[in-house]
Amino acid sequence: MPEIATIEVVFLLLLFFIVVFGVLAQTLNTPYPIVMVIGGLLLGFVPGILDVSLNPDLIFLVVLPPLLYASAWTTSWRDFHHNLISICFLAFGLVGFTVVGVAFIAPHVFPDFDWRLGLVLGAVVAPTDAIAASSIARRLGLPAHIVDILEGESLINDATGLLALQFAVAIVVSRQMPTLYTGLVTLGWLIVGGVGLGLLVGWIVDWVERRIDDGPIEITLSLLVPYAVYFAADAVHASGVLAVVTCGLFLGRRSSHLFSPTVRLHISSFWQSFSFVLNGLVFVLLGLQLPALRKALSGVPLRTLILEGAVFSLVLILLRLVWIYPGTHFAWLLRTRVLHQTEPVPEAKQIFVVGWTGMRGVLSLAAALALPTVLANGQLFPHRHLIVFLTFSVIVVTLVVQGLTLPALIRLFGLAGGTGPTSEEQLARRIVLKAAVTHLEAAQRHDHRKSAGLYKDLILHYRQRLAGLDPNFSNRAEVASHDRNIEISRETLIIERDTAIRLRNEGTINDEILRRLERELDLSETRFAMGDDQ
């Protein structure tokens, strides 16, 4: 019972700090991963508040599958496919370059390190973090094509980094060098098996979802899917990461046909909240690991540790920048000359921003913590605690330093994108509204004037919305009329809401009926709010 009580207190405190740091991030207009990591670091210095060690199994088996699934679900397949060459140059080429580069540099920087330990360290820190890349890049208004590449890289490079780590650990533990044939076969099965299993599970879920229309059941199924596909891939020694990403991409593209509008709203709200809580937990827990790491390296002077962490973080940042320029141009040549894609020549400032946006996250720390403690001969795994500390240092530097300097860099280079609707979105809205007007006009002609007034009002409503989206539209009176219509409708919604609450307070209706009415009013108000953004 005391242990359970302790777990309850720790869990409640973690949730409390997630809320506090989340509000602080909004107030400071700073991406929440940065604030939560800094908050966790500060909490670690307060004695007696939280003493929580990060279990790597918690990350790999509990946190990673749903977060990868959620990120893949919201990723555009069109943009992912269009940028696949650039993504692969980062997810495969840069990971390999980082691992080899760290293996070569580490013996010259850290005493008693050899190239084998360098391989392990490089494999641990090579993958970028999907959570950090997505939340920070989008929040800062980076151009869409840069965000697409960064998100795609972070979704795939987890698999390549973990494969490299598997080989590197085997070299250190058993002193066995894997052959090129073994490496290629293993990599091939990880990719083919992971992608194939992800598509198979996605197809099965698609078949099941089309026969269900119940919010709670479908939310539960959506939570089950990433764990099921991850564990299934792990059971056949394929890539669980690629399986989850593939399944998420497949089902995300088909979601428009799988869910009713009500269920889609429920699922979207659930995953938005669930992802925030999981992200908050891992970033706060990440910051809280510093006291335990310092204790494990108590025999090393703090100044030495800080210097080594800073030097290694700088080395890792430079390795990414060294690769990013030739890698980007070579990827551009392949895309334009071989695939015949229409792509402008990459600008140096855009390439630099992609190179600077290489944040590491909790997956790297979990991989470091999951390193074996002993070798095959029974000796302790050499410099394990230092590898964990260096990984922690890289995460803090890339998240906090690069994350906080990125807004200034984006403004300096003039790369800040707008937060409003894109030209592509505006075009889509115009085409959709024109299709609606065309349908209403055709239906009005075939209705033999039975509902002439109704059709007239609806057509006028859609034409007014269309007028607000058409930059060449000259009759601003219709736009003003549409804006006034929205204003009056909002005022009416307030009256409806106040009246429903009054009826509940008077005992005329119960709370359940009030919630139903409120939901309808909320949806209507959300629609008007979206209309303002057009």
NORBEL-V411775 format. One record per residue. N is the residue number from 1. RES is the residue in one small letter. PSI is psi in degrees with one decimal (* if undefined). BURIAL is # if it has 16 or more other C-alpha atoms within 10 Angstrom, else .. Layout:
n:N res:RES psi:PSI burial:BURIAL
n:N res:RES psi:PSI burial:BURIAL
This chain:
n:1 res:m psi:-42.8 burial:.
n:2 res:p psi:-38.2 burial:.
n:3 res:e psi:-41.9 burial:.
n:4 res:i psi:-42.5 burial:.
n:5 res:a psi:-39.5 burial:.
n:6 res:t psi:-43.5 burial:.
n:7 res:i psi:-41.5 burial:.
n:8 res:e psi:-45.6 burial:.
n:9 res:v psi:-45.0 burial:.
n:10 res:v psi:-44.4 burial:#
n:11 res:f psi:-44.1 burial:.
n:12 res:l psi:-41.0 burial:.
n:13 res:l psi:-41.1 burial:.
n:14 res:l psi:-45.2 burial:#
n:15 res:l psi:-40.2 burial:#
n:16 res:f psi:-45.6 burial:.
n:17 res:f psi:-31.1 burial:#
n:18 res:i psi:-44.0 burial:#
n:19 res:v psi:-47.3 burial:#
n:20 res:v psi:-48.2 burial:.
n:21 res:f psi:-32.7 burial:#
n:22 res:g psi:-44.1 burial:#
n:23 res:v psi:-40.8 burial:.
n:24 res:l psi:-40.3 burial:#
n:25 res:a psi:-40.5 burial:#
n:26 res:q psi:-42.6 burial:.
n:27 res:t psi:-42.1 burial:.
n:28 res:l psi:-6.1 burial:.
n:29 res:n psi:45.8 burial:.
n:30 res:t psi:139.1 burial:#
n:31 res:p psi:133.3 burial:#
n:32 res:y psi:-29.5 burial:#
n:33 res:p psi:-37.4 burial:#
n:34 res:i psi:-48.0 burial:#
n:35 res:v psi:-40.0 burial:#
n:36 res:m psi:-36.3 burial:#
n:37 res:v psi:-45.6 burial:#
n:38 res:i psi:-41.3 burial:#
n:39 res:g psi:-41.7 burial:#
n:40 res:g psi:-39.2 burial:#
n:41 res:l psi:-44.9 burial:#
n:42 res:l psi:-39.1 burial:.
n:43 res:l psi:-33.5 burial:#
n:44 res:g psi:-23.0 burial:#
n:45 res:f psi:-7.3 burial:.
n:46 res:v psi:111.4 burial:.
n:47 res:p psi:135.4 burial:.
n:48 res:g psi:-3.5 burial:.
n:49 res:i psi:-60.4 burial:.
n:50 res:l psi:129.9 burial:#
n:51 res:d psi:83.1 burial:#
n:52 res:v psi:122.1 burial:.
n:53 res:s psi:143.1 burial:.
n:54 res:l psi:117.7 burial:#
n:55 res:n psi:122.1 burial:.
n:56 res:p psi:-31.6 burial:#
n:57 res:d psi:-33.0 burial:.
n:58 res:l psi:-39.0 burial:.
n:59 res:i psi:-51.3 burial:#
n:60 res:f psi:-37.6 burial:#
n:61 res:l psi:-23.3 burial:.
n:62 res:v psi:-46.7 burial:.
n:63 res:v psi:-44.9 burial:#
n:64 res:l psi:-48.6 burial:#
n:65 res:p psi:-51.3 burial:#
n:66 res:p psi:-33.7 burial:#
n:67 res:l psi:-39.6 burial:#
n:68 res:l psi:-41.2 burial:#
n:69 res:y psi:-44.8 burial:#
n:70 res:a psi:-41.1 burial:#
n:71 res:s psi:-42.6 burial:#
n:72 res:a psi:-37.4 burial:#
n:73 res:w psi:-39.7 burial:#
n:74 res:t psi:-0.2 burial:.
n:75 res:t psi:136.2 burial:#
n:76 res:s psi:120.5 burial:.
n:77 res:w psi:-37.9 burial:#
n:78 res:r psi:-48.6 burial:.
n:79 res:d psi:-36.4 burial:.
n:80 res:f psi:-46.7 burial:#
n:81 res:h psi:-40.0 burial:.
n:82 res:h psi:-36.5 burial:#
n:83 res:n psi:15.9 burial:#
n:84 res:l psi:-39.2 burial:#
n:85 res:i psi:-48.3 burial:#
n:86 res:s psi:-40.0 burial:#
n:87 res:i psi:-44.0 burial:#
n:88 res:c psi:-34.7 burial:#
n:89 res:f psi:-28.7 burial:#
n:90 res:l psi:-46.2 burial:#
n:91 res:a psi:-28.8 burial:#
n:92 res:f psi:-54.9 burial:#
n:93 res:g psi:-48.7 burial:#
n:94 res:l psi:-36.6 burial:#
n:95 res:v psi:-47.1 burial:#
n:96 res:g psi:-42.2 burial:#
n:97 res:f psi:-39.7 burial:#
n:98 res:t psi:-45.6 burial:#
n:99 res:v psi:-48.5 burial:#
n:100 res:v psi:-41.5 burial:#
n:101 res:g psi:-44.1 burial:#
n:102 res:v psi:-38.8 burial:#
n:103 res:a psi:-34.2 burial:#
n:104 res:f psi:-38.5 burial:#
n:105 res:i psi:-36.5 burial:#
n:106 res:a psi:-45.0 burial:#
n:107 res:p psi:-22.8 burial:#
n:108 res:h psi:-11.6 burial:.
n:109 res:v psi:-40.3 burial:.
n:110 res:f psi:127.3 burial:.
n:111 res:p psi:143.6 burial:.
n:112 res:d psi:5.7 burial:.
n:113 res:f psi:137.6 burial:#
n:114 res:d psi:-178.7 burial:.
n:115 res:w psi:-26.3 burial:#
n:116 res:r psi:-48.2 burial:#
n:117 res:l psi:-32.2 burial:#
n:118 res:g psi:-39.1 burial:#
n:119 res:l psi:-45.2 burial:#
n:120 res:v psi:-49.2 burial:#
n:121 res:l psi:-42.6 burial:#
n:122 res:g psi:-40.3 burial:#
n:123 res:a psi:-34.6 burial:#
n:124 res:v psi:-43.4 burial:#
n:125 res:v psi:-0.7 burial:#
n:126 res:a psi:-43.1 burial:#
n:127 res:p psi:139.0 burial:#
n:128 res:t psi:168.4 burial:#
n:129 res:d psi:125.8 burial:#
n:130 res:a psi:-39.0 burial:#
n:131 res:i psi:-50.5 burial:#
n:132 res:a psi:-44.1 burial:#
n:133 res:a psi:-45.4 burial:#
n:134 res:s psi:-51.1 burial:#
n:135 res:s psi:-40.3 burial:.
n:136 res:i psi:-46.2 burial:#
n:137 res:a psi:-45.4 burial:#
n:138 res:r psi:-39.6 burial:#
n:139 res:r psi:-32.8 burial:.
n:140 res:l psi:-0.4 burial:#
n:141 res:g psi:32.2 burial:#
n:142 res:l psi:151.3 burial:#
n:143 res:p psi:145.3 burial:#
n:144 res:a psi:-40.2 burial:.
n:145 res:h psi:-30.3 burial:.
n:146 res:i psi:-43.4 burial:#
n:147 res:v psi:-42.0 burial:#
n:148 res:d psi:-42.5 burial:#
n:149 res:i psi:-44.3 burial:#
n:150 res:l psi:-42.4 burial:#
n:151 res:e psi:-42.6 burial:#
n:152 res:g psi:-41.8 burial:#
n:153 res:e psi:-48.6 burial:#
n:154 res:s psi:-23.7 burial:#
n:155 res:l psi:-33.5 burial:#
n:156 res:i psi:-34.3 burial:#
n:157 res:n psi:-12.8 burial:#
n:158 res:d psi:-42.6 burial:#
n:159 res:a psi:-44.3 burial:#
n:160 res:t psi:-37.6 burial:#
n:161 res:g psi:-41.6 burial:#
n:162 res:l psi:-33.9 burial:#
n:163 res:l psi:-45.4 burial:#
n:164 res:a psi:-37.9 burial:#
n:165 res:l psi:-38.6 burial:#
n:166 res:q psi:-45.4 burial:.
n:167 res:f psi:-41.4 burial:#
n:168 res:a psi:-41.9 burial:#
n:169 res:v psi:-40.2 burial:#
n:170 res:a psi:-37.8 burial:#
n:171 res:i psi:-41.6 burial:#
n:172 res:v psi:-45.3 burial:#
n:173 res:v psi:-48.5 burial:#
n:174 res:s psi:-0.6 burial:.
n:175 res:r psi:34.1 burial:.
n:176 res:q psi:130.5 burial:.
n:177 res:m psi:118.2 burial:.
n:178 res:p psi:144.9 burial:.
n:179 res:t psi:162.2 burial:.
n:180 res:l psi:-38.7 burial:.
n:181 res:y psi:-45.8 burial:.
n:182 res:t psi:-42.3 burial:.
n:183 res:g psi:-43.9 burial:.
n:184 res:l psi:-40.7 burial:.
n:185 res:v psi:-44.4 burial:.
n:186 res:t psi:-45.8 burial:#
n:187 res:l psi:-42.5 burial:#
n:188 res:g psi:-44.3 burial:.
n:189 res:w psi:-38.4 burial:#
n:190 res:l psi:-44.2 burial:#
n:191 res:i psi:-54.6 burial:#
n:192 res:v psi:-45.8 burial:#
n:193 res:g psi:-43.3 burial:#
n:194 res:g psi:-48.0 burial:#
n:195 res:v psi:-44.1 burial:#
n:196 res:g psi:-43.9 burial:#
n:197 res:l psi:-38.3 burial:#
n:198 res:g psi:-41.4 burial:#
n:199 res:l psi:-38.6 burial:#
n:200 res:l psi:-49.0 burial:#
n:201 res:v psi:-39.7 burial:#
n:202 res:g psi:-41.8 burial:#
n:203 res:w psi:-40.8 burial:.
n:204 res:i psi:-45.5 burial:.
n:205 res:v psi:-38.8 burial:#
n:206 res:d psi:-43.6 burial:#
n:207 res:w psi:-40.6 burial:.
n:208 res:v psi:-44.1 burial:.
n:209 res:e psi:-34.2 burial:#
n:210 res:r psi:-12.5 burial:.
n:211 res:r psi:9.3 burial:.
n:212 res:i psi:141.5 burial:.
n:213 res:d psi:71.5 burial:.
n:214 res:d psi:117.1 burial:.
n:215 res:g psi:-56.9 burial:#
n:216 res:p psi:-40.2 burial:.
n:217 res:i psi:-43.5 burial:.
n:218 res:e psi:-31.9 burial:#
n:219 res:i psi:-43.9 burial:#
n:220 res:t psi:-41.5 burial:.
n:221 res:l psi:-40.7 burial:.
n:222 res:s psi:-29.2 burial:#
n:223 res:l psi:-31.4 burial:#
n:224 res:l psi:-37.0 burial:.
n:225 res:v psi:-52.9 burial:#
n:226 res:p psi:-36.8 burial:#
n:227 res:y psi:-42.8 burial:#
n:228 res:a psi:-46.7 burial:.
n:229 res:v psi:-34.7 burial:#
n:230 res:y psi:-47.2 burial:#
n:231 res:f psi:-35.3 burial:#
n:232 res:a psi:-43.6 burial:#
n:233 res:a psi:-40.5 burial:#
n:234 res:d psi:-35.3 burial:#
n:235 res:a psi:-31.2 burial:.
n:236 res:v psi:13.3 burial:.
n:237 res:h psi:30.7 burial:.
n:238 res:a psi:178.9 burial:#
n:239 res:s psi:111.7 burial:#
n:240 res:g psi:-34.2 burial:#
n:241 res:v psi:-50.6 burial:#
n:242 res:l psi:-33.7 burial:#
n:243 res:a psi:-45.4 burial:#
n:244 res:v psi:-43.6 burial:#
n:245 res:v psi:-44.8 burial:#
n:246 res:t psi:-46.2 burial:#
n:247 res:c psi:-42.3 burial:#
n:248 res:g psi:-42.1 burial:#
n:249 res:l psi:-43.6 burial:#
n:250 res:f psi:-50.5 burial:#
n:251 res:l psi:-33.5 burial:#
n:252 res:g psi:-38.1 burial:#
n:253 res:r psi:-30.6 burial:#
n:254 res:r psi:2.3 burial:.
n:255 res:s psi:-27.9 burial:.
n:256 res:s psi:-26.9 burial:.
n:257 res:h psi:-8.1 burial:.
n:258 res:l psi:-35.7 burial:#
n:259 res:f psi:147.2 burial:#
n:260 res:s psi:161.5 burial:#
n:261 res:p psi:-40.8 burial:.
n:262 res:t psi:-45.9 burial:.
n:263 res:v psi:-38.1 burial:#
n:264 res:r psi:-39.1 burial:#
n:265 res:l psi:-43.0 burial:.
n:266 res:h psi:-48.0 burial:#
n:267 res:i psi:-41.7 burial:#
n:268 res:s psi:-43.8 burial:.
n:269 res:s psi:-42.2 burial:.
n:270 res:f psi:-49.5 burial:.
n:271 res:w psi:-31.3 burial:#
n:272 res:q psi:-44.6 burial:.
n:273 res:s psi:-43.6 burial:.
n:274 res:f psi:-41.6 burial:#
n:275 res:s psi:-39.0 burial:#
n:276 res:f psi:-43.2 burial:.
n:277 res:v psi:-45.9 burial:#
n:278 res:l psi:-45.6 burial:#
n:279 res:n psi:-45.0 burial:#
n:280 res:g psi:-42.6 burial:#
n:281 res:l psi:-47.8 burial:#
n:282 res:v psi:-35.9 burial:#
n:283 res:f psi:-37.6 burial:#
n:284 res:v psi:-44.0 burial:#
n:285 res:l psi:-36.5 burial:#
n:286 res:l psi:-47.6 burial:#
n:287 res:g psi:-28.6 burial:#
n:288 res:l psi:-5.6 burial:#
n:289 res:q psi:-12.2 burial:#
n:290 res:l psi:-45.9 burial:#
n:291 res:p psi:-41.0 burial:#
n:292 res:a psi:-38.7 burial:#
n:293 res:l psi:-41.0 burial:#
n:294 res:r psi:-37.6 burial:#
n:295 res:k psi:-40.7 burial:.
n:296 res:a psi:-26.0 burial:.
n:297 res:l psi:36.6 burial:#
n:298 res:s psi:-22.6 burial:.
n:299 res:g psi:-8.8 burial:.
n:300 res:v psi:132.7 burial:.
n:301 res:p psi:140.9 burial:.
n:302 res:l psi:-38.4 burial:.
n:303 res:r psi:-39.7 burial:.
n:304 res:t psi:-43.7 burial:.
n:305 res:l psi:-45.0 burial:#
n:306 res:i psi:-41.9 burial:.
n:307 res:l psi:-45.5 burial:.
n:308 res:e psi:-40.6 burial:#
n:309 res:g psi:-40.9 burial:#
n:310 res:a psi:-43.5 burial:#
n:311 res:v psi:-45.1 burial:#
n:312 res:f psi:-38.5 burial:#
n:313 res:s psi:-41.2 burial:#
n:314 res:l psi:-41.8 burial:.
n:315 res:v psi:-44.1 burial:#
n:316 res:l psi:-40.9 burial:#
n:317 res:i psi:-43.0 burial:#
n:318 res:l psi:-38.1 burial:.
n:319 res:l psi:-42.0 burial:#
n:320 res:r psi:-43.4 burial:#
n:321 res:l psi:-36.2 burial:#
n:322 res:v psi:-40.1 burial:.
n:323 res:w psi:-36.4 burial:#
n:324 res:i psi:-34.0 burial:#
n:325 res:y psi:-57.2 burial:#
n:326 res:p psi:-36.0 burial:.
n:327 res:g psi:-42.0 burial:#
n:328 res:t psi:-43.9 burial:#
n:329 res:h psi:-37.9 burial:#
n:330 res:f psi:-39.8 burial:.
n:331 res:a psi:-39.0 burial:#
n:332 res:w psi:-40.1 burial:#
n:333 res:l psi:-43.7 burial:#
n:334 res:l psi:-42.2 burial:.
n:335 res:r psi:-36.8 burial:#
n:336 res:t psi:-38.2 burial:.
n:337 res:r psi:-36.5 burial:.
n:338 res:v psi:-50.0 burial:.
n:339 res:l psi:-8.5 burial:.
n:340 res:h psi:38.5 burial:.
n:341 res:q psi:146.0 burial:.
n:342 res:t psi:98.3 burial:.
n:343 res:e psi:132.1 burial:.
n:344 res:p psi:157.6 burial:.
n:345 res:v psi:128.1 burial:.
n:346 res:p psi:132.3 burial:.
n:347 res:e psi:147.6 burial:.
n:348 res:a psi:-38.2 burial:.
n:349 res:k psi:-34.5 burial:.
n:350 res:q psi:-40.1 burial:#
n:351 res:i psi:-41.0 burial:#
n:352 res:f psi:-40.7 burial:#
n:353 res:v psi:-40.8 burial:#
n:354 res:v psi:-40.0 burial:#
n:355 res:g psi:-34.1 burial:#
n:356 res:w psi:-21.6 burial:#
n:357 res:t psi:60.9 burial:#
n:358 res:g psi:54.4 burial:#
n:359 res:m psi:137.0 burial:#
n:360 res:r psi:160.4 burial:#
n:361 res:g psi:-157.7 burial:#
n:362 res:v psi:-22.8 burial:#
n:363 res:l psi:-40.4 burial:#
n:364 res:s psi:-42.7 burial:#
n:365 res:l psi:-39.5 burial:#
n:366 res:a psi:-39.4 burial:#
n:367 res:a psi:-39.3 burial:#
n:368 res:a psi:-42.5 burial:#
n:369 res:l psi:-24.4 burial:#
n:370 res:a psi:-1.6 burial:.
n:371 res:l psi:143.2 burial:#
n:372 res:p psi:153.3 burial:.
n:373 res:t psi:-23.4 burial:.
n:374 res:v psi:158.2 burial:.
n:375 res:l psi:176.6 burial:#
n:376 res:a psi:-28.6 burial:.
n:377 res:n psi:6.0 burial:.
n:378 res:g psi:-8.6 burial:.
n:379 res:q psi:157.3 burial:.
n:380 res:l psi:146.0 burial:.
n:381 res:f psi:121.8 burial:#
n:382 res:p psi:132.7 burial:#
n:383 res:h psi:33.4 burial:.
n:384 res:r psi:-45.3 burial:#
n:385 res:h psi:-36.1 burial:#
n:386 res:l psi:-38.9 burial:#
n:387 res:i psi:-43.1 burial:#
n:388 res:v psi:-42.9 burial:#
n:389 res:f psi:-42.8 burial:#
n:390 res:l psi:-37.7 burial:#
n:391 res:t psi:-45.1 burial:#
n:392 res:f psi:-41.9 burial:#
n:393 res:s psi:-42.9 burial:#
n:394 res:v psi:-41.5 burial:#
n:395 res:i psi:-47.7 burial:#
n:396 res:v psi:-44.9 burial:#
n:397 res:v psi:-47.1 burial:#
n:398 res:t psi:-36.9 burial:#
n:399 res:l psi:-52.0 burial:#
n:400 res:v psi:-55.9 burial:#
n:401 res:v psi:-54.1 burial:.
n:402 res:q psi:-39.5 burial:#
n:403 res:g psi:-40.0 burial:#
n:404 res:l psi:-28.4 burial:#
n:405 res:t psi:-13.8 burial:.
n:406 res:l psi:-42.2 burial:#
n:407 res:p psi:-44.1 burial:#
n:408 res:a psi:-38.1 burial:.
n:409 res:l psi:-42.2 burial:#
n:410 res:i psi:-42.3 burial:#
n:411 res:r psi:-40.0 burial:.
n:412 res:l psi:-41.2 burial:.
n:413 res:f psi:-5.6 burial:.
n:414 res:g psi:36.1 burial:.
n:415 res:l psi:2.1 burial:#
n:416 res:a psi:126.6 burial:#
n:417 res:g psi:159.4 burial:.
n:418 res:g psi:156.3 burial:.
n:419 res:t psi:-6.6 burial:.
n:420 res:g psi:-170.3 burial:.
n:421 res:p psi:141.1 burial:.
n:422 res:t psi:167.4 burial:.
n:423 res:s psi:-33.8 burial:.
n:424 res:e psi:-40.3 burial:.
n:425 res:e psi:-42.1 burial:.
n:426 res:q psi:-42.1 burial:.
n:427 res:l psi:-44.7 burial:.
n:428 res:a psi:-42.0 burial:.
n:429 res:r psi:-41.7 burial:#
n:430 res:r psi:-42.8 burial:#
n:431 res:i psi:-41.9 burial:.
n:432 res:v psi:-45.3 burial:.
n:433 res:l psi:-37.7 burial:#
n:434 res:k psi:-38.2 burial:.
n:435 res:a psi:-39.4 burial:.
n:436 res:a psi:-43.4 burial:#
n:437 res:v psi:-43.9 burial:#
n:438 res:t psi:-43.0 burial:.
n:439 res:h psi:-44.6 burial:.
n:440 res:l psi:-39.6 burial:#
n:441 res:e psi:-40.4 burial:#
n:442 res:a psi:-41.4 burial:.
n:443 res:a psi:-34.8 burial:.
n:444 res:q psi:-39.2 burial:#
n:445 res:r psi:-32.1 burial:.
n:446 res:h psi:-2.0 burial:.
n:447 res:d psi:-4.7 burial:.
n:448 res:h psi:40.1 burial:.
n:449 res:r psi:16.9 burial:.
n:450 res:k psi:-34.0 burial:.
n:451 res:s psi:44.7 burial:.
n:452 res:a psi:-42.7 burial:.
n:453 res:g psi:-41.4 burial:.
n:454 res:l psi:-47.3 burial:.
n:455 res:y psi:-38.8 burial:#
n:456 res:k psi:-44.2 burial:.
n:457 res:d psi:-42.2 burial:.
n:458 res:l psi:-42.6 burial:.
n:459 res:i psi:-41.0 burial:#
n:460 res:l psi:-41.7 burial:.
n:461 res:h psi:-47.4 burial:#
n:462 res:y psi:-35.4 burial:#
n:463 res:r psi:-35.0 burial:#
n:464 res:q psi:-41.3 burial:#
n:465 res:r psi:-41.1 burial:#
n:466 res:l psi:-36.7 burial:#
n:467 res:a psi:-36.6 burial:#
n:468 res:g psi:-17.6 burial:#
n:469 res:l psi:-14.6 burial:#
n:470 res:d psi:111.5 burial:.
n:471 res:p psi:-19.9 burial:.
n:472 res:n psi:3.8 burial:.
n:473 res:f psi:127.2 burial:.
n:474 res:s psi:-21.6 burial:.
n:475 res:n psi:89.0 burial:.
n:476 res:r psi:-12.6 burial:.
n:477 res:a psi:-37.2 burial:.
n:478 res:e psi:-36.9 burial:#
n:479 res:v psi:-45.0 burial:#
n:480 res:a psi:-38.7 burial:.
n:481 res:s psi:-39.1 burial:.
n:482 res:h psi:-42.4 burial:#
n:483 res:d psi:-41.0 burial:#
n:484 res:r psi:-34.8 burial:.
n:485 res:n psi:-43.4 burial:.
n:486 res:i psi:-41.7 burial:#
n:487 res:e psi:-45.4 burial:.
n:488 res:i psi:-40.4 burial:.
n:489 res:s psi:-38.8 burial:.
n:490 res:r psi:-41.6 burial:#
n:491 res:e psi:-39.2 burial:.
n:492 res:t psi:-38.9 burial:.
n:493 res:l psi:-38.4 burial:#
n:494 res:i psi:-42.5 burial:.
n:495 res:i psi:-44.0 burial:.
n:496 res:e psi:-43.7 burial:.
n:497 res:r psi:-45.0 burial:#
n:498 res:d psi:-37.4 burial:.
n:499 res:t psi:-42.2 burial:.
n:500 res:a psi:-40.7 burial:#
n:501 res:i psi:-38.9 burial:#
n:502 res:r psi:-41.6 burial:.
n:503 res:l psi:-38.4 burial:.
n:504 res:r psi:-43.6 burial:#
n:505 res:n psi:-31.5 burial:.
n:506 res:e psi:-9.6 burial:.
n:507 res:g psi:7.1 burial:.
n:508 res:t psi:-38.1 burial:.
n:509 res:i psi:160.1 burial:.
n:510 res:n psi:178.1 burial:.
n:511 res:d psi:-32.1 burial:.
n:512 res:e psi:-43.8 burial:.
n:513 res:i psi:-37.9 burial:.
n:514 res:l psi:-42.8 burial:#
n:515 res:r psi:-37.5 burial:.
n:516 res:r psi:-45.7 burial:.
n:517 res:l psi:-41.5 burial:.
n:518 res:e psi:-38.7 burial:#
n:519 res:r psi:-44.0 burial:.
n:520 res:e psi:-41.2 burial:.
n:521 res:l psi:-38.0 burial:#
n:522 res:d psi:-42.8 burial:.
n:523 res:l psi:-40.2 burial:.
n:524 res:s psi:-42.3 burial:.
n:525 res:e psi:-36.6 burial:#
n:526 res:t psi:-39.0 burial:.
n:527 res:r psi:-41.6 burial:.
n:528 res:f psi:-36.9 burial:#
n:529 res:a psi:-40.1 burial:.
n:530 res:m psi:-34.1 burial:.
n:531 res:g psi:-32.9 burial:.
n:532 res:d psi:-28.4 burial:.
n:533 res:d psi:-8.9 burial:.
n:534 res:q psi:* burial:.
